[in-house]
Amino acid sequence: MSARWPVPTAPAPDAADLARWGDAVVAVLGQVDDAAATADRAGQPLLDLLAQLALVLQSAAPGGVRRQTGWWGRLLGRDVERELDAQDWQPRLGLLLTQVELAAQALREQGSRYLAAQAAALDAAGATQRWVDAGAAQLPTLPAPLQPVLAQRLDHLRRLAAVRQLEAGQWQLLYEQDSDLLARGQRITETLLPAWRQAVLARRADDQQQRNAQAAQLQAQIAAELASAQARLD
C-alpha cells in the first residue's frame, strides 16, 4: 500500500513553499478510500437473532424450564404437553440457527473490512510521519527566519498523522467488539445450546429434576452471554 505515497523531498528555502511543504502527502490522504469500512454495525442483527433464539428456548419450556411434573400433572397430561412443546420449537430453532450463521458470516466479512481500514489508517499515519521526520531533519539547516514556517507545517502534519493513528485504534476496537460477539454467539450455538437441548429432551422421571436444573442453568448462561455482548455494543 505504501508504494502510492509520495516520497519526502528536501524543503525549499522559500516561505511560501515551506508553508505548503508536504502537500503531496496531504493530497493523497484526502484520496484514501476507506469506504469499504462503513459505520454500519452488522453486530446488532446477530445480537437480535441470538435474543430471539433465547426466546425460542424459553418457549420450549414455559415458565422458564418446567419444574418436575408431579403425579397430578402427569394425570392431567402435562408431561405429554412438555414433549409436544419440545417437538414444536425444533423447526423454529433450525431456521433461527440458519439466520444466526448468515448474520455471523456478515459480521466476519465486516471484520475483514475493519482490518483493511485499520491497515489503511496505519499506512497513512506512517506515510505522513515520514514527511514529519524528513522535515524535522532539515529544519536546523534552514535560515533562522524560515524555521518557524516549517515548524508550523510539521505540527500540522503531526496532527494529521495522529488523527490517522486514532482512526486505526477505532477500527481495531470495532473489530474486537465484533470478534467478542462472534465468540459469544459461537459459544451459545455450539456449546450451550446443544447441552440445553439435551437437558430439555431428557425426560426420564428419575432424573427430571436434575435435567430441569441443568437446562435452567444453561439458559441463564445464554442470557448472560447475550447481556455481555449487548453491553459491549452499547
MDAnalysis code that builds the backbone (N, CA, C; Angstrom):
import MDAnalysis as mda
import numpy as np

u = mda.Universe.empty(702, n_residues=234, atom_resindex=np.repeat(np.arange(234), 3), trajectory=True)
u.add_TopologyAttr("name", ["N", "CA", "C"] * 234)
u.add_TopologyAttr("resid", np.arange(1, 235))
u.add_TopologyAttr("resname", ["MET", "SER", "ALA", "ARG", "TRP", "PRO", "VAL", "PRO", "THR", "ALA", "PRO", "ALA", "PRO", "ASP", "ALA", "ALA", "ASP", "LEU", "ALA", "ARG", "TRP", "GLY", "ASP", "ALA", "VAL", "VAL", "ALA", "VAL", "LEU", "GLY", "GLN", "VAL", "ASP", "ASP", "ALA", "ALA", "ALA", "THR", "ALA", "ASP", "ARG", "ALA", "GLY", "GLN", "PRO", "LEU", "LEU", "ASP", "LEU", "LEU", "ALA", "GLN", "LEU", "ALA", "LEU", "VAL", "LEU", "GLN", "SER", "ALA", "ALA", "PRO", "GLY", "GLY", "VAL", "ARG", "ARG", "GLN", "THR", "GLY", "TRP", "TRP", "GLY", "ARG", "LEU", "LEU", "GLY", "ARG", "ASP", "VAL", "GLU", "ARG", "GLU", "LEU", "ASP", "ALA", "GLN", "ASP", "TRP", "GLN", "PRO", "ARG", "LEU", "GLY", "LEU", "LEU", "LEU", "THR", "GLN", "VAL", "GLU", "LEU", "ALA", "ALA", "GLN", "ALA", "LEU", "ARG", "GLU", "GLN", "GLY", "SER", "ARG", "TYR", "LEU", "ALA", "ALA", "GLN", "ALA", "ALA", "ALA", "LEU", "ASP", "ALA", "ALA", "GLY", "ALA", "THR", "GLN", "ARG", "TRP", "VAL", "ASP", "ALA", "GLY", "ALA", "ALA", "GLN", "LEU", "PRO", "THR", "LEU", "PRO", "ALA", "PRO", "LEU", "GLN", "PRO", "VAL", "LEU", "ALA", "GLN", "ARG", "LEU", "ASP", "HIS", "LEU", "ARG", "ARG", "LEU", "ALA", "ALA", "VAL", "ARG", "GLN", "LEU", "GLU", "ALA", "GLY", "GLN", "TRP", "GLN", "LEU", "LEU", "TYR", "GLU", "GLN", "ASP", "SER", "ASP", "LEU", "LEU", "ALA", "ARG", "GLY", "GLN", "ARG", "ILE", "THR", "GLU", "THR", "LEU", "LEU", "PRO", "ALA", "TRP", "ARG", "GLN", "ALA", "VAL", "LEU", "ALA", "ARG", "ARG", "ALA", "ASP", "ASP", "GLN", "GLN", "GLN", "ARG", "ASN", "ALA", "GLN", "ALA", "ALA", "GLN", "LEU", "GLN", "ALA", "GLN", "ILE", "ALA", "ALA", "GLU", "LEU", "ALA", "SER", "ALA", "GLN", "ALA", "ARG", "LEU", "ASP"])
u.atoms.positions = np.array([
    [0.816, -1.199, 0.000],
    [0.000, 0.000, 0.000],
    [0.853, 1.254, 0.000],
    [2.038, 1.183, 0.616],
    [2.833, 2.383, 0.782],
    [3.438, 2.869, -0.525],
    [3.386, 2.052, -1.621],
    [4.002, 2.447, -2.884],
    [3.338, 3.686, -3.459],
    [2.101, 3.943, -3.156],
    [1.415, 5.094, -3.751],
    [1.729, 6.394, -3.023],
    [2.376, 6.304, -1.878],
    [2.653, 7.509, -1.101],
    [3.859, 8.253, -1.669],
    [3.768, 9.572, -1.779],
    [4.906, 10.356, -2.290],
    [6.078, 10.306, -1.319],
    [7.271, 10.332, -1.877],
    [8.492, 10.282, -1.074],
    [8.835, 11.690, -0.604],
    [9.187, 11.849, 0.670],
    [9.548, 13.191, 1.158],
    [10.721, 13.783, 0.383],
    [10.663, 15.070, 0.165],
    [11.732, 15.795, -0.517],
    [12.298, 16.845, 0.432],
    [13.453, 17.367, 0.077],
    [14.044, 18.432, 0.889],
    [13.200, 19.699, 0.739],
    [12.859, 20.348, 1.841],
    [12.044, 21.568, 1.743],
    [12.813, 22.706, 1.074],
    [12.107, 23.420, 0.203],
    [12.727, 24.544, -0.486],
    [12.875, 25.720, 0.478],
    [13.964, 26.451, 0.385],
    [14.185, 27.592, 1.295],
    [13.371, 28.808, 0.885],
    [12.086, 28.643, 0.820],
    [11.182, 29.728, 0.437],
    [9.977, 29.660, 1.355],
    [9.560, 30.767, 1.914],
    [8.487, 30.781, 2.910],
    [7.198, 30.200, 2.353],
    [6.854, 30.578, 1.125],
    [5.598, 30.095, 0.539],
    [5.648, 28.587, 0.333],
    [6.781, 28.105, -0.151],
    [6.926, 26.654, -0.361],
    [6.946, 25.900, 0.968],
    [7.590, 26.463, 1.951],
    [7.645, 25.806, 3.253],
    [6.270, 25.691, 3.887],
    [5.437, 26.698, 3.680],
    [4.087, 26.688, 4.252],
    [3.223, 25.607, 3.616],
    [3.622, 25.197, 2.388],
    [2.858, 24.149, 1.699],
    [3.608, 22.830, 1.649],
    [4.720, 22.747, 2.336],
    [5.534, 21.540, 2.256],
    [4.735, 20.341, 2.793],
    [4.779, 19.262, 2.068],
    [4.006, 18.080, 2.436],
    [2.631, 18.035, 1.796],
    [2.319, 19.008, 0.917],
    [1.017, 18.990, 0.252],
    [0.799, 17.710, -0.532],
    [1.890, 17.134, -1.026],
    [1.756, 15.906, -1.832],
    [1.158, 14.779, -0.999],
    [1.635, 14.618, 0.228],
    [1.103, 13.556, 1.067],
    [-0.289, 13.917, 1.579],
    [-0.519, 15.205, 1.826],
    [-1.850, 15.633, 2.278],
    [-2.892, 15.354, 1.201],
    [-2.523, 15.556, -0.064],
    [-3.450, 15.296, -1.163],
    [-3.812, 13.815, -1.237],
    [-2.840, 12.946, -1.018],
    [-3.115, 11.506, -1.053],
    [-3.966, 11.101, 0.145],
    [-3.729, 11.739, 1.280],
    [-4.550, 11.445, 2.459],
    [-6.025, 11.673, 2.164],
    [-6.319, 12.723, 1.418],
    [-7.708, 13.014, 1.084],
    [-8.308, 12.047, 0.096],
    [-7.452, 11.293, -0.590],
    [-7.947, 10.353, -1.595],
    [-8.044, 8.926, -1.071],
    [-7.524, 8.704, 0.133],
    [-7.557, 7.347, 0.679],
    [-9.001, 6.902, 0.816],
    [-9.307, 5.788, 0.211],
    [-10.683, 5.306, 0.171],
    [-10.907, 4.312, 1.293],
    [-11.630, 4.755, 2.328],
    [-11.975, 3.835, 3.408],
    [-13.457, 3.503, 3.377],
    [-14.055, 3.654, 2.185],
    [-15.491, 3.388, 2.082],
    [-15.820, 1.928, 2.343],
    [-14.819, 1.064, 2.169],
    [-15.092, -0.363, 2.389],
    [-15.449, -0.645, 3.833],
    [-14.967, 0.181, 4.735],
    [-15.281, 0.002, 6.156],
    [-16.335, 1.019, 6.543],
    [-17.571, 0.627, 6.492],
    [-18.665, 1.541, 6.762],
    [-18.960, 1.584, 8.242],
    [-19.813, 2.536, 8.613],
    [-20.199, 2.670, 10.016],
    [-21.340, 1.728, 10.378],
    [-21.869, 0.997, 9.395],
    [-22.965, 0.074, 9.692],
    [-22.489, -0.987, 10.666],
    [-23.328, -1.266, 11.652],
    [-22.963, -2.268, 12.636],
    [-23.703, -3.566, 12.345],
    [-22.996, -4.514, 11.763],
    [-23.596, -5.818, 11.478],
    [-23.755, -6.636, 12.745],
    [-23.205, -6.160, 13.849],
    [-23.313, -6.903, 15.090],
    [-24.711, -6.914, 15.665],
    [-25.456, -5.823, 15.480],
    [-26.783, -5.749, 16.087],
    [-27.742, -6.798, 15.538],
    [-27.785, -7.039, 14.211],
    [-28.655, -8.121, 13.723],
    [-28.333, -9.474, 14.342],
    [-27.063, -9.785, 14.495],
    [-26.699, -11.058, 15.112],
    [-27.160, -11.096, 16.562],
    [-26.976, -10.000, 17.258],
    [-27.396, -9.952, 18.654],
    [-28.907, -10.117, 18.766],
    [-29.654, -9.485, 17.845],
    [-31.114, -9.613, 17.858],
    [-31.541, -11.063, 17.610],
    [-30.865, -11.725, 16.682],
    [-31.204, -13.121, 16.389],
    [-30.892, -14.031, 17.572],
    [-29.799, -13.763, 18.238],
    [-29.472, -14.561, 19.417],
    [-30.497, -14.337, 20.523],
    [-31.007, -13.105, 20.614],
    [-32.052, -12.830, 21.600],
    [-33.331, -13.583, 21.239],
    [-33.663, -13.651, 19.944],
    [-34.827, -14.431, 19.507],
    [-34.616, -15.911, 19.823],
    [-33.394, -16.350, 19.649],
    [-33.072, -17.739, 19.955],
    [-33.337, -18.035, 21.432],
    [-32.954, -17.097, 22.292],
    [-33.197, -17.275, 23.719],
    [-34.692, -17.356, 24.017],
    [-35.496, -16.569, 23.285],
    [-36.949, -16.613, 23.480],
    [-37.525, -17.957, 23.045],
    [-36.993, -18.493, 21.949],
    [-37.459, -19.802, 21.490],
    [-37.146, -20.860, 22.536],
    [-35.978, -20.770, 23.127],
    [-35.618, -21.711, 24.177],
    [-36.574, -21.592, 25.360],
    [-36.921, -20.359, 25.675],
    [-37.838, -20.149, 26.791],
    [-39.220, -20.706, 26.466],
    [-39.661, -20.523, 25.214],
    [-40.987, -21.018, 24.837],
    [-41.026, -22.538, 24.812],
    [-39.851, -23.148, 24.658],
    [-39.804, -24.610, 24.671],
    [-40.068, -25.161, 26.052],
    [-39.929, -24.302, 27.043],
    [-40.186, -24.716, 28.422],
    [-40.890, -23.576, 29.137],
    [-42.215, -23.421, 28.961],
    [-42.946, -22.308, 29.550],
    [-42.653, -22.171, 31.034],
    [-42.558, -20.920, 31.456],
    [-42.217, -20.657, 32.839],
    [-40.741, -20.824, 33.098],
    [-39.931, -20.656, 32.064],
    [-38.508, -20.901, 32.184],
    [-38.263, -22.330, 31.781],
    [-37.779, -23.128, 32.656],
    [-37.693, -24.579, 32.468],
    [-38.637, -25.193, 33.470],
    [-39.574, -25.995, 32.995],
    [-40.642, -26.508, 33.876],
    [-40.096, -27.341, 35.010],
    [-40.703, -27.159, 36.146],
    [-40.320, -27.977, 37.287],
    [-40.762, -29.430, 37.050],
    [-40.211, -30.264, 37.816],
    [-40.559, -31.679, 37.686],
    [-42.062, -31.856, 37.853],
    [-42.663, -32.597, 36.927],
    [-44.104, -32.816, 36.954],
    [-44.467, -33.851, 38.013],
    [-45.369, -33.470, 38.911],
    [-45.830, -34.402, 39.947],
    [-46.876, -35.363, 39.396],
    [-47.378, -36.199, 40.295],
    [-48.332, -37.208, 39.837],
    [-49.597, -36.553, 39.300],
    [-50.027, -35.413, 39.893],
    [-51.230, -34.730, 39.408],
    [-50.998, -34.154, 38.009],
    [-49.827, -33.606, 37.812],
    [-49.507, -33.080, 36.483],
    [-49.473, -34.176, 35.443],
    [-48.909, -35.320, 35.821],
    [-48.897, -36.430, 34.870],
    [-50.299, -36.929, 34.589],
    [-51.154, -36.896, 35.625],
    [-52.531, -37.321, 35.433],
    [-53.251, -36.412, 34.440],
    [-52.902, -35.120, 34.477],
    [-53.525, -34.157, 33.568],
    [-52.850, -34.105, 32.200],
    [-51.801, -34.887, 32.041],
    [-51.140, -34.934, 30.735],
    [-50.125, -33.841, 30.508],
    [-49.686, -33.176, 31.570],
    [-48.745, -32.078, 31.382],
    [-47.368, -32.553, 30.948],
    [-47.012, -33.760, 31.349],
    [-45.730, -34.276, 30.885],
    [-45.747, -34.489, 29.381],
    [-46.908, -34.887, 28.846],
    [-47.054, -35.036, 27.393],
    [-46.987, -33.679, 26.711],
    [-47.586, -32.658, 27.343],
    [-47.525, -31.312, 26.782],
    [-46.088, -30.841, 26.643],
    [-45.275, -31.168, 27.618],
    [-43.874, -30.775, 27.546],
    [-43.179, -31.435, 26.356],
    [-43.485, -32.687, 26.124],
    [-42.902, -33.376, 24.980],
    [-43.320, -32.704, 23.679],
    [-44.610, -32.332, 23.576],
    [-45.102, -31.666, 22.378],
    [-44.449, -30.299, 22.211],
    [-44.247, -29.593, 23.318],
    [-43.566, -28.306, 23.245],
    [-42.164, -28.472, 22.664],
    [-41.450, -29.476, 23.168],
    [-40.080, -29.706, 22.716],
    [-40.039, -30.010, 21.220],
    [-41.044, -30.707, 20.723],
    [-41.106, -31.001, 19.293],
    [-41.468, -29.765, 18.483],
    [-42.301, -28.892, 19.058],
    [-42.803, -27.733, 18.328],
    [-41.715, -26.696, 18.058],
    [-40.782, -26.501, 19.007],
    [-39.807, -25.442, 18.809],
    [-38.659, -25.833, 17.902],
    [-38.505, -27.118, 17.614],
    [-37.355, -27.534, 16.828],
    [-37.309, -26.933, 15.420],
    [-38.430, -26.891, 14.648],
    [-38.349, -26.246, 13.328],
    [-37.969, -24.774, 13.416],
    [-38.518, -24.054, 14.378],
    [-38.175, -22.648, 14.531],
    [-36.704, -22.487, 14.909],
    [-36.225, -23.373, 15.719],
    [-34.840, -23.311, 16.140],
    [-33.903, -23.512, 14.953],
    [-34.233, -24.451, 14.080],
    [-33.405, -24.681, 12.905],
    [-33.320, -23.465, 12.007],
    [-34.465, -22.794, 11.782],
    [-34.473, -21.590, 10.957],
    [-33.654, -20.487, 11.602],
    [-33.824, -20.320, 12.898],
    [-33.067, -19.285, 13.600],
    [-31.569, -19.544, 13.537],
    [-31.183, -20.790, 13.684],
    [-29.762, -21.122, 13.635],
    [-29.177, -20.810, 12.262],
    [-29.962, -21.045, 11.215],
    [-29.516, -20.688, 9.865],
    [-29.329, -19.186, 9.736],
    [-30.295, -18.428, 10.265],
    [-30.193, -16.975, 10.215],
    [-29.029, -16.467, 11.057],
    [-28.802, -17.122, 12.184],
    [-27.675, -16.741, 13.032],
    [-26.361, -16.934, 12.282],
    [-26.211, -18.037, 11.570],
    [-24.977, -18.300, 10.828],
    [-24.779, -17.274, 9.716],
    [-25.872, -16.901, 9.034],
    [-25.769, -15.879, 7.984],
    [-25.343, -14.538, 8.577],
    [-25.929, -14.175, 9.710],
    [-25.562, -12.921, 10.369],
    [-24.120, -12.962, 10.855],
    [-23.693, -14.114, 11.338],
    [-22.316, -14.258, 11.788],
    [-21.344, -14.115, 10.615],
    [-21.713, -14.663, 9.459],
    [-20.863, -14.531, 8.283],
    [-20.751, -13.074, 7.854],
    [-21.867, -12.348, 7.905],
    [-21.831, -10.916, 7.583],
    [-20.923, -10.164, 8.552],
    [-20.948, -10.576, 9.809],
    [-20.103, -9.926, 10.808],
    [-18.628, -10.239, 10.564],
    [-18.342, -11.469, 10.159],
    [-16.951, -11.816, 9.844],
    [-16.451, -11.009, 8.652],
    [-17.297, -10.827, 7.650],
    [-16.911, -10.036, 6.487],
    [-16.693, -8.579, 6.877],
    [-17.542, -8.070, 7.762],
    [-17.356, -6.704, 8.239],
    [-16.034, -6.590, 8.994],
    [-15.697, -7.615, 9.775],
    [-14.433, -7.597, 10.489],
    [-13.245, -7.502, 9.546],
    [-13.343, -8.174, 8.400],
    [-12.269, -8.080, 7.403],
    [-12.144, -6.658, 6.878],
    [-13.282, -5.986, 6.673],
    [-13.241, -4.594, 6.218],
    [-12.644, -3.687, 7.288],
    [-12.956, -3.971, 8.530],
    [-12.389, -3.173, 9.615],
    [-10.865, -3.311, 9.652],
    [-10.378, -4.542, 9.480],
    [-8.938, -4.751, 9.486],
    [-8.271, -4.042, 8.307],
    [-8.945, -4.059, 7.148],
    [-8.400, -3.366, 5.984],
    [-8.358, -1.864, 6.234],
    [-9.418, -1.337, 6.861],
    [-9.454, 0.090, 7.166],
    [-8.383, 0.448, 8.194],
    [-8.165, -0.436, 9.149],
    [-7.125, -0.185, 10.138],
    [-5.749, -0.137, 9.470],
    [-5.502, -1.095, 8.564],
    [-4.221, -1.124, 7.864],
    [-4.027, 0.134, 7.029],
    [-5.097, 0.597, 6.375],
    [-5.011, 1.808, 5.567],
    [-4.714, 3.025, 6.435],
    [-5.342, 3.098, 7.604],
    [-5.110, 4.227, 8.501],
    [-3.677, 4.228, 9.029],
    [-3.174, 3.039, 9.386],
    [-1.794, 2.947, 9.857],
    [-0.812, 3.300, 8.748],
    [-1.118, 2.884, 7.527],
    [-0.271, 3.203, 6.385],
    [-0.228, 4.709, 6.167],
    [-1.403, 5.349, 6.259],
    [-1.469, 6.799, 6.083],
    [-0.702, 7.514, 7.187],
    [-0.857, 7.026, 8.415],
    [-0.131, 7.648, 9.529],
    [1.374, 7.524, 9.330],
    [1.821, 6.343, 8.894],
    [3.250, 6.138, 8.675],
    [3.796, 7.007, 7.562],
    [3.043, 7.135, 6.469],
    [3.491, 7.959, 5.345],
    [3.603, 9.422, 5.766],
    [2.633, 9.894, 6.528],
    [2.665, 11.283, 6.991],
    [3.822, 11.502, 7.957],
    [4.046, 10.524, 8.830],
    [5.134, 10.658, 9.796],
    [6.490, 10.708, 9.100],
    [6.617, 10.025, 7.977],
    [7.883, 10.078, 7.249],
    [8.184, 11.495, 6.770],
    [7.134, 12.203, 6.361],
    [7.319, 13.602, 5.964],
    [7.667, 14.459, 7.177],
    [7.077, 14.136, 8.306],
    [7.415, 14.867, 9.529],
    [8.885, 14.659, 9.876],
    [9.324, 13.416, 9.841],
    [10.711, 13.118, 10.188],
    [11.686, 13.770, 9.207],
    [11.343, 13.731, 7.914],
    [12.228, 14.334, 6.913],
    [12.311, 15.844, 7.116],
    [11.170, 16.458, 7.395],
    [11.178, 17.904, 7.618],
    [11.919, 18.286, 8.878],
    [11.727, 17.481, 9.929],
    [12.413, 17.766, 11.191],
    [13.928, 17.667, 11.021],
    [14.384, 16.719, 10.174],
    [15.818, 16.576, 9.941],
    [16.391, 17.776, 9.189],
    [15.582, 18.381, 8.318],
    [16.041, 19.516, 7.520],
    [15.864, 20.853, 8.247],
    [15.055, 20.860, 9.274],
    [14.708, 22.119, 9.946],
    [15.940, 22.915, 10.399],
    [16.938, 22.284, 11.054],
    [18.091, 23.084, 11.514],
    [18.927, 23.676, 10.395],
    [18.792, 23.153, 9.167],
    [19.618, 23.642, 8.056],
    [19.027, 24.887, 7.415],
    [17.792, 25.240, 7.755],
    [17.141, 26.404, 7.148],
    [17.589, 27.688, 7.835],
    [17.502, 28.802, 7.118],
    [17.769, 30.095, 7.771],
    [16.819, 30.292, 8.951],
    [17.302, 30.923, 9.995],
    [16.518, 31.091, 11.218],
    [15.139, 31.698, 10.975],
    [14.975, 32.702, 10.114],
    [13.635, 33.287, 9.921],
    [12.629, 32.313, 9.296],
    [13.133, 31.300, 8.573],
    [12.231, 30.363, 7.892],
    [11.889, 29.134, 8.744],
    [12.657, 28.910, 9.785],
    [12.433, 27.711, 10.597],
    [11.040, 27.663, 11.227],
    [10.512, 28.795, 11.739],
    [9.157, 28.734, 12.310],
    [8.083, 28.372, 11.287],
    [8.326, 28.744, 10.023],
    [7.339, 28.416, 8.993],
    [7.254, 26.897, 8.807],
    [8.416, 26.271, 8.673],
    [8.418, 24.813, 8.501],
    [7.961, 24.129, 9.789],
    [8.361, 24.663, 10.937],
    [7.954, 24.057, 12.205],
    [6.439, 24.034, 12.338],
    [5.791, 25.103, 11.910],
    [4.329, 25.140, 11.965],
    [3.721, 24.105, 11.023],
    [4.333, 23.970, 9.863],
    [3.833, 22.981, 8.907],
    [4.013, 21.565, 9.456],
    [5.125, 21.323, 10.117],
    [5.359, 19.998, 10.696],
    [4.346, 19.692, 11.791],
    [3.981, 20.693, 12.576],
    [2.955, 20.480, 13.607],
    [1.640, 20.054, 12.967],
    [1.313, 20.672, 11.839],
    [0.079, 20.308, 11.132],
    [0.138, 18.861, 10.651],
    [1.279, 18.470, 10.093],
    [1.422, 17.099, 9.612],
    [1.390, 16.104, 10.764],
    [1.960, 16.480, 11.893],
    [1.908, 15.590, 13.068],
    [0.468, 15.357, 13.497],
    [-0.339, 16.401, 13.459],
    [-1.743, 16.243, 13.847],
    [-2.474, 15.331, 12.879],
    [-2.170, 15.464, 11.593],
    [-2.794, 14.578, 10.607],
    [-2.398, 13.125, 10.853],
    [-1.133, 12.905, 11.167],
    [-0.676, 11.544, 11.446],
    [-1.354, 11.000, 12.703],
    [-1.518, 11.865, 13.706],
    [-2.159, 11.430, 14.947],
    [-3.615, 11.069, 14.719],
    [-4.298, 11.821, 13.855],
    [-5.697, 11.518, 13.546],
    [-5.809, 10.145, 12.902],
    [-4.922, 9.853, 11.965],
    [-4.960, 8.546, 11.308],
    [-4.613, 7.422, 12.288],
    [-3.718, 7.698, 13.196],
    [-3.380, 6.711, 14.211],
    [-4.588, 6.438, 15.102],
    [-5.316, 7.489, 15.441],
    [-6.526, 7.337, 16.245],
    [-7.584, 6.543, 15.490],
    [-7.732, 6.803, 14.206],
    [-8.688, 6.051, 13.392],
    [-8.342, 4.564, 13.405],
    [-7.055, 4.262, 13.305],
    [-6.637, 2.854, 13.326],
    [-7.051, 2.199, 14.638],
    [-6.906, 2.918, 15.739],
    [-7.330, 2.377, 17.022],
    [-8.821, 2.152, 17.098],
    [-9.594, 3.048, 16.474],
    [-11.049, 2.895, 16.476],
    [-11.470, 1.683, 15.654],
    [-10.822, 1.475, 14.502],
    [-11.147, 0.296, 13.701],
    [-10.791, -0.978, 14.455],
    [-9.685, -0.942, 15.188],
    [-9.293, -2.102, 15.972],
    [-10.313, -2.385, 17.067],
    [-10.820, -1.331, 17.704],
    [-11.823, -1.509, 18.748],
    [-13.099, -2.132, 18.189],
    [-13.541, -1.650, 17.027],
    [-14.733, -2.216, 16.401],
    [-14.521, -3.684, 16.045],
    [-13.332, -3.978, 15.546],
    [-13.024, -5.370, 15.203],
    [-13.063, -6.248, 16.451],
    [-12.512, -5.774, 17.546],
    [-12.508, -6.559, 18.781],
    [-13.925, -6.758, 19.320],
    [-14.761, -5.733, 19.214],
    [-16.149, -5.873, 19.653],
    [-16.873, -6.943, 18.848],
    [-16.686, -6.902, 17.533],
    [-17.339, -7.901, 16.687],
    [-16.788, -9.299, 16.952],
    [-15.482, -9.391, 17.168],
    [-14.876, -10.693, 17.451],
    [-15.424, -11.267, 18.751],
    [-15.627, -10.404, 19.736],
    [-16.186, -10.856, 21.010],
    [-17.607, -11.372, 20.815],
    [-18.399, -10.652, 20.024],
    [-19.771, -11.077, 19.771],
    [-19.795, -12.404, 19.018],
    [-18.911, -12.556, 18.037],
    [-18.838, -13.816, 17.300],
    [-18.467, -14.974, 18.226],
    [-17.532, -14.728, 19.124],
    [-17.128, -15.781, 20.049],
    [-18.270, -16.164, 20.974],
    [-19.022, -15.169, 21.436],
    [-20.158, -15.457, 22.316],
    [-21.260, -16.198, 21.555],
    [-21.513, -15.768, 20.318],
    [-22.510, -16.462, 19.516],
    [-22.118, -17.897, 19.242],
    [-20.842, -18.120, 18.972],
    [-20.367, -19.482, 18.734],
    [-20.494, -20.325, 19.996],
    [-20.204, -19.720, 21.136],
    [-20.330, -20.453, 22.403],
    [-21.788, -20.836, 22.649],
    [-22.713, -19.936, 22.320],
    [-24.131, -20.224, 22.522],
    [-24.591, -21.354, 21.611],
    [-24.269, -21.247, 20.315],
    [-24.806, -22.200, 19.344],
    [-24.078, -23.537, 19.342],
    [-22.783, -23.541, 19.675],
    [-22.009, -24.779, 19.572],
    [-21.807, -25.489, 20.905],
    [-21.978, -24.781, 22.004],
    [-21.732, -25.395, 23.311],
    [-22.965, -25.370, 24.201],
    [-23.478, -24.166, 24.472],
    [-24.587, -24.056, 25.420],
    [-25.885, -24.611, 24.856],
    [-26.177, -24.297, 23.597],
    [-27.443, -24.742, 23.018],
    [-27.550, -26.263, 22.930],
    [-26.534, -26.965, 22.397],
    [-26.659, -28.431, 22.382],
    [-26.816, -29.027, 23.779],
    [-26.097, -28.484, 24.743],
    [-26.232, -29.001, 26.108],
    [-27.621, -28.721, 26.663],
    [-28.153, -27.548, 26.358],
    [-29.508, -27.200, 26.814],
    [-30.539, -28.133, 26.188],
    [-30.396, -28.373, 24.893],
    [-31.349, -29.242, 24.197],
    [-31.310, -30.652, 24.783],
    [-30.138, -31.138, 25.062],
    [-30.025, -32.482, 25.634],
    [-30.701, -32.545, 27.003],
    [-30.530, -31.479, 27.793],
    [-31.141, -31.467, 29.125],
    [-32.667, -31.396, 29.030],
    [-33.174, -30.600, 28.095],
    [-34.624, -30.446, 27.970],
    [-35.272, -31.721, 27.460],
    [-34.618, -32.380, 26.513],
    [-35.223, -33.552, 25.898],
    [-35.064, -34.822, 26.724],
    [-34.226, -34.775, 27.747],
    [-34.083, -35.938, 28.623],
    [-35.246, -35.932, 29.602],
    [-36.234, -36.795, 29.383],
    [-37.481, -36.734, 30.139],
    [-37.678, -37.927, 31.074],
    [-36.624, -38.606, 31.407],
    [-36.802, -39.739, 32.304],
    [-37.207, -39.253, 33.683],
    [-38.149, -39.945, 34.283],
    [-38.712, -39.485, 35.548],
    [-37.677, -39.444, 36.658],
    [-36.709, -40.355, 36.602],
    [-35.785, -40.424, 37.723],
    [-34.763, -39.300, 37.725],
    [-34.600, -38.593, 36.590],
    [-33.627, -37.507, 36.599],
    [-34.234, -36.206, 36.091],
    [-35.574, -36.106, 36.054],
    [-36.221, -34.928, 35.503],
    [-35.830, -33.657, 36.252],
    [-35.804, -33.725, 37.558],
    [-35.478, -32.534, 38.332],
    [-34.057, -32.070, 38.046],
    [-33.149, -33.016, 37.950],
    [-31.763, -32.666, 37.649],
    [-31.646, -32.064, 36.250],
    [-32.363, -32.655, 35.288],
    [-32.308, -32.136, 33.917],
    [-32.891, -30.726, 33.849],
    [-33.993, -30.496, 34.563],
    [-34.573, -29.163, 34.574],
    [-33.597, -28.148, 35.154],
    [-32.896, -28.537, 36.203],
    [-31.919, -27.642, 36.814],
    [-30.779, -27.349, 35.845],
    [-30.338, -28.372, 35.130],
    [-29.273, -28.179, 34.155],
    [-29.724, -27.250, 33.039],
    [-30.929, -27.461, 32.541],
    [-31.448, -26.622, 31.464],
    [-31.593, -25.182, 31.921],
    [-32.079, -24.992, 33.149],
    [-32.231, -23.638, 33.677],
    [-30.879, -22.942, 33.787],
    [-29.886, -23.687, 34.232],
    [-28.545, -23.117, 34.366],
    [-27.975, -22.735, 32.997],
    [-28.171, -23.599, 32.009],
    [-27.670, -23.313, 30.667],
    [-28.389, -22.127, 30.051],
    [-29.703, -22.035, 30.283],
    [-30.442, -20.908, 29.742],
    [-29.976, -19.613, 30.395],
    [-29.656, -19.658, 31.676],
    [-29.124, -18.486, 32.362],
    [-27.769, -18.087, 31.784],
    [-26.946, -19.066, 31.419],
    [-25.652, -18.775, 30.810],
    [-25.829, -18.115, 29.447],
    [-26.799, -18.598, 28.671],
    [-27.079, -17.987, 27.374],
    [-27.503, -16.541, 27.558],
    [-28.391, -16.292, 28.521],
    [-28.842, -14.929, 28.794],
    [-27.676, -14.046, 29.220],
    [-26.757, -14.596, 30.003],
    [-25.598, -13.834, 30.451],
    [-24.686, -13.481, 29.275],
    [-24.495, -14.427, 28.352],
    [-23.677, -14.164, 27.172],
    [-24.290, -13.032, 26.346],
    [-25.612, -13.063, 26.172],
    [-26.288, -12.026, 25.400],
    [-26.172, -10.675, 26.085],
    [-26.340, -10.642, 27.396],
    [-26.244, -9.375, 28.131],
    [-24.853, -8.795, 28.031],
    [-23.829, -9.632, 28.103],
    [-22.462, -9.146, 27.994],
    [-22.178, -8.616, 26.597],
    [-22.691, -9.304, 25.585],
    [-22.491, -8.854, 24.209],
    [-23.180, -7.513, 23.974],
    [-24.386, -7.356, 24.470],
    [-25.116, -6.110, 24.307],
    [-24.392, -4.966, 24.999],
    [-23.826, -5.237, 26.165],
    [-23.109, -4.203, 26.910],
    [-21.905, -3.693, 26.136],
    [-21.237, -4.569, 25.387],
    [-20.065, -4.150, 24.616],
    [-20.452, -3.349, 23.393],
    [-21.633, -3.602, 22.838],
    [-22.067, -2.856, 21.654],
    [-22.624, -1.486, 22.010],
    [-23.158, -1.347, 23.224],
    [-23.744, -0.070, 23.644],
    [-22.670, 1.004, 23.792],
])
